[in-house]
Amino acid sequence: MMKNTILKSFRVKNFKQFKELFLDFSNVRDYSYSEDCLSEDRKFIKSLLIYGPNASGKSNLGYAIFDIIHHLTDFATDSRAYVYYLSADGTKVYADFEYVFNINGQEVEYSYSKTDVKSLIKEKLIVNKKCVFEWNSINNITYFEGIRNFGFESLNTQIKIGSISFLRYMVNNSPRLENNIIFDLMSFINGMLWFRRTDIGNSFIGMLPVTERLDKYIIEHNLLTRIA
């Protein structure tokens, strides 16, 4: 069963046109005038509108947030949009991504760096300020001791670091654990979906295998809502 999970904040550096961009969904400010945009506890923004002129970065923000789908799932991706990956004005040869999730009141931080859409060079997972694992091929850091505190004590950590995401490796090579925050995190990511419609066609990222059509899936699963 999906837990109460929400994306608390997102940060990206050196990706496409963004030297650095930070979104804080816990900054509810004066959104009380439209409480439908807030979570039930009124601590997070659950509905957010981003607008701007053409070429201002709206689509690239979506691609940045959904970069996580590429290395943690086998779901559909718009790989054409990631050909030009790093910021032309950046000084680093990799892009940094940081996601902070709130899962049933617990804080989960997942961060990683890539040189391109497929090539991980760093990855780190923190739960409630305690490191679960971290590896960094630049500084030769490898730490996996924290996985024992989350039911993964029998997992073989002698793998080729960077060949796949270690977070994905953890979940795919362990029996499903109930009420486990790591599996809850992956369930949320597996449910992420970005649907984009333009005058030249539709595209989507996440949730479905590449072979399925999104419109067919929505109709067959009765996911349409009638608006009066």
Secondary structure as GFF3:
##gff-version 3
##sequence-region A 1 228
A	DSSP	beta_strand	5	15	.	.	.	ID=ss1
A	DSSP	beta_strand	18	24	.	.	.	ID=ss2
A	DSSP	three_ten_helix	31	37	.	.	.	ID=ss3
A	DSSP	alpha_helix	58	65	.	.	.	ID=ss4
A	DSSP	alpha_helix	68	72	.	.	.	ID=ss5
A	DSSP	three_ten_helix	79	82	.	.	.	ID=ss6
A	DSSP	beta_strand	95	103	.	.	.	ID=ss7
A	DSSP	beta_strand	106	116	.	.	.	ID=ss8
A	DSSP	beta_strand	119	127	.	.	.	ID=ss9
A	DSSP	beta_strand	130	136	.	.	.	ID=ss10
A	DSSP	beta_strand	141	143	.	.	.	ID=ss11
A	DSSP	three_ten_helix	145	150	.	.	.	ID=ss12
A	DSSP	alpha_helix	166	172	.	.	.	ID=ss13
A	DSSP	alpha_helix	181	190	.	.	.	ID=ss14
A	DSSP	beta_strand	194	198	.	.	.	ID=ss15
A	DSSP	beta_strand	201	205	.	.	.	ID=ss16
A	DSSP	alpha_helix	214	220	.	.	.	ID=ss17
###
